[in-house]
Amino acid sequence: MISICIGRQLGSGGSSIAQSIADQLGFRYCDSEVINEASVKSGLSRKVFEKTDEERSTFSSILTSIIPFVGNVDFYGNNVDEEKLFRFLSQTINDFAERDNCVFVGRCAEYILRKKPDMVSIFVSADIADRVERIAKLRNVTPEVAKKIITQNDRRRANFHDFYSSNQWGHAATYDLCINTSRLGQEASTDIIMNFIRQRFGL
């Protein structure tokens, strides 16, 4: 089973590229689906995982509010805390990787699956001007608001990733391939990534 792990900056087009790669290869696309399965297995509301998704700083506050409503949920024989929630998400990612060829988006997947031989890690970035323009259009906000959203989102993703991983989010040494979509555009960038994947696995 092949795993393709794609990290991305908000507004870089990374999620769309990941979906395109999954479609072209016939692989399972794993983004919110990871949250869905973790919710089902844990018995916790999907909203809990959505609110804590790629944002470690909110784990404790969210857990404090929901624990009284989930009975005696005890994932690992101890009290539930943020590290155990992340461990549960990690197990869900590992389960997916064992069952199917997958394209994972974010969530430290490249670190969680680092010992898997048939795994490649990719990071998608873009120039800030292009990212601001994309987010402003997608979310119907001003460029100033879009830039603030991007800055906050990047900080949350980096904090989440670097807390649970021994590598740094967005740094070249963390990934097998890094690409800036501002240079050639999203379509050509997807083609480059596809060529890399095909050569890596002989597809």
C-alpha positions in Angstrom: 0.0 0.0 0.0 1.4 3.4 -1.1 0.9 6.5 1.1 1.3 10.0 -0.3 1.5 12.7 2.5 0.9 16.3 1.5 1.5 19.2 3.7 0.4 22.6 2.5 0.3 26.3 3.2 -3.2 27.8 3.3 -4.0 29.2 -0.1 -1.3 27.3 -1.9 -3.7 25.0 -3.7 -2.3 22.0 -1.9 -5.6 20.4 -1.0 -6.8 20.6 -4.6 -3.6 19.1 -5.8 -3.9 16.3 -3.3 -7.5 15.6 -4.5 -6.3 15.6 -8.2 -3.5 13.2 -7.4 -5.9 10.8 -5.6 -8.3 11.0 -8.6 -5.6 10.4 -11.2 -4.1 7.4 -9.3 -7.3 6.0 -8.0 -6.1 6.4 -4.4 -8.2 7.0 -1.4 -8.3 10.8 -0.5 -7.9 11.2 3.2 -8.7 14.6 4.7 -11.9 15.1 6.6 -12.4 11.3 6.3 -9.8 10.8 9.0 -11.8 13.0 11.3 -15.0 11.1 10.5 -13.5 7.7 11.3 -11.7 8.9 14.4 -15.1 10.2 15.6 -16.9 7.0 15.0 -14.3 4.8 16.7 -13.9 7.1 19.7 -17.6 7.8 20.3 -16.8 11.5 20.5 -18.6 14.1 18.4 -17.1 14.9 15.0 -17.2 18.6 16.1 -14.6 17.8 18.8 -12.1 16.6 16.2 -13.0 19.4 13.8 -12.3 22.1 16.4 -9.0 20.5 17.4 -7.9 19.6 13.9 -4.3 20.7 13.3 -4.6 23.0 16.3 -3.0 21.6 19.5 -3.7 24.6 21.6 -7.5 24.0 21.7 -7.4 20.3 22.7 -7.5 20.9 26.4 -10.3 23.5 26.4 -12.4 21.4 24.1 -11.9 18.3 26.1 -12.9 20.0 29.3 -16.2 21.0 27.8 -17.1 17.6 26.3 -15.8 15.0 28.8 -18.9 15.3 31.1 -21.0 14.3 28.1 -19.1 11.2 26.8 -19.5 9.0 29.9 -16.5 6.8 30.7 -14.7 7.1 27.4 -11.2 5.9 28.1 -9.1 5.3 24.9 -5.9 3.9 26.4 -6.7 3.0 30.0 -6.0 6.5 31.3 -7.8 9.9 31.4 -8.3 11.4 27.9 -5.9 14.2 27.1 -4.6 15.9 24.0 -1.7 13.5 23.4 -4.1 10.5 23.6 -6.5 12.2 21.1 -3.5 12.7 18.8 -2.5 9.1 19.3 -6.1 8.1 18.3 -5.9 10.2 15.1 -2.5 8.6 14.4 -3.9 5.1 14.7 -6.7 6.1 12.3 -4.1 7.2 9.8 -2.1 4.0 10.2 -5.3 2.0 9.8 -6.0 3.8 6.5 -2.5 3.3 5.3 -2.6 -0.4 6.0 -5.9 -0.9 4.1 -5.6 1.3 1.0 -3.4 3.3 -1.2 -3.9 6.8 0.2 -3.3 10.5 -0.3 -3.2 12.1 3.2 -3.6 15.9 3.7 -1.8 17.4 6.7 -2.2 16.1 10.3 1.5 15.1 10.6 0.9 12.1 8.3 4.4 12.1 7.0 5.7 11.8 10.5 3.2 9.3 11.7 4.0 7.1 8.7 7.7 7.8 8.7 8.6 4.1 9.1 6.5 3.0 6.2 8.7 2.1 3.3 6.2 3.0 0.6 5.5 6.6 1.6 6.5 9.9 0.0 6.1 13.3 1.7 5.4 16.5 -0.2 5.0 20.1 0.8 3.1 22.6 -1.3 3.7 26.4 -0.8 3.0 29.6 -2.8 3.9 33.2 -2.7 2.0 35.2 -0.1 0.4 37.5 -2.7 -1.0 34.5 -4.5 -2.2 33.0 -1.3 -3.9 36.2 -0.2 -5.7 36.5 -3.5 -6.9 32.9 -3.4 -8.2 33.1 0.1 -9.8 36.5 -0.4 -11.7 35.1 -3.3 -12.6 31.7 -1.7 -13.8 33.2 1.5 -15.2 36.5 0.1 -13.0 38.7 2.4 -10.7 41.6 1.9 -7.0 41.0 1.2 -6.2 42.4 4.7 -8.5 39.8 6.4 -7.2 37.1 4.1 -3.6 37.8 5.1 -4.6 37.6 8.8 -6.4 34.3 8.3 -3.3 32.9 6.5 -0.9 34.1 9.2 -3.0 32.6 12.0 -3.5 29.3 10.1 0.2 28.9 9.3 1.1 29.4 12.9 -1.5 26.9 14.1 -0.4 24.2 11.6 3.3 24.8 12.4 2.7 24.6 16.2 0.6 21.4 15.8 3.1 19.7 13.5 6.2 20.7 15.4 4.8 19.7 18.8 4.1 16.1 17.7 6.9 15.7 15.2 10.6 15.9 15.6 10.7 17.7 12.2 9.7 21.2 11.2 6.6 22.1 9.3 7.4 23.6 5.9 11.1 23.0 6.1 12.7 21.2 3.1 14.5 18.6 5.2 11.2 17.3 6.5 9.8 16.3 3.0 10.9 14.4 0.0 9.7 17.1 -2.4 8.8 20.8 -1.9 7.1 22.8 -4.6 6.0 26.4 -5.0 2.8 26.6 -7.1 3.4 30.3 -7.8 6.2 29.4 -10.2 4.4 27.2 -12.7 0.8 27.2 -11.6 -1.4 24.6 -10.0 -1.8 22.3 -13.0 1.9 22.1 -14.0 2.8 21.7 -10.3 0.4 18.8 -10.1 2.1 17.2 -13.2 5.5 17.6 -11.6 4.3 15.9 -8.4 2.6 13.1 -10.4 5.8 12.5 -12.3 7.8 12.3 -9.1 5.3 9.8 -7.6 5.3 7.6 -10.7 9.0 7.5 -10.8 9.3 6.8 -7.1 7.0 3.8 -7.2 7.4 2.7 -10.8 3.7 3.4 -11.6 
